[in-house]
């Protein structure tokens, strides 16, 4: 299973990764089904990508998109803020 590496400084906070992740898990688009969050600090102009390592609040841990060729969040990120690294 690959580990998803984040590059916060590249993130445009478009949330395509979140939608792709929820589609992988739920076959529907939405934030609650995703194993990834995008946190924006408007005041500081910073973005943080959070990948869930464990299940919490009814959300699943990231599984690296098992049964997919590559992790969907990585595939759909238009700015290269996410990378899949094999363990």
N, C-alpha and C positions, 0 to 999 in steps of 0.2 A: 504494500500500500504506500503510495507516495505521501510525502509531507508537503503541505502547501507553505511556501515561503512568501512573506509579504514584503513589499517595498512601499511603505506608507507615503513617502515623498512623491511617488508617481501617481498616487490614487487621485482620480477626479471626482470621486464620490457619486458616480453615475448609478450605482447599485445594480448594474447588469450581473455582477457576480452573485449577488444575493438572490436575484430572480432565477439565475441558472441553477444555483444550489437548491432552491426550493423545488424547482422542477425535477431535479434528480431525485429528491426524497419523496415528494408529494404528487408529482405529475400535475402540479398547479403552481401558479406564480403568486408569491407572497412572502413577506418577511418572516412570519412565524415558522414556516417550514424549513428555513435555511439554517445551516451550521456556520454561517458567517454574518458578521455585523459590520457596518461602516459607521464609525463614530466621528462626527464633525464637531470641531471646536471653532465656531464662527469667529469668536473674538480673537483667537490666536491664529486663525487661518490654517489650522492643522487638521489632518485626517488620520484616523487610526483604523486599520483593518484588524478585526478580531476573528480568529478561527476557533471554534469551540472544540476543545480537546476531549471533552467529556459531555455527556448528556446532562441538560439542566433545564428547568422550567418547561418541561415537555418538548424540548428541542433535542434533536439528535446530534451526536458528535460527528465531526467531519470524518468521512470514510474514504476520502480521496477519490470519490466517484467510482467505487468498485463497479465492474461490469461496463465501464465506459472506456473508450480508447485513451482519453486524457481527462483530467479533472475539468468539469464544465466551467467552473469559475475562471480557470486559467484560459480556457479556450475563448470565452466571451469577454475577457477584460481587454478593452480597446487600447489601454495605455501601458500594458505590461507590468502592472503593479503586483501581479501574482505569478509565481513560478512553482512548478511541481518538481520536487526532488525525490528521487528513489532512495529508500532507506537501505 
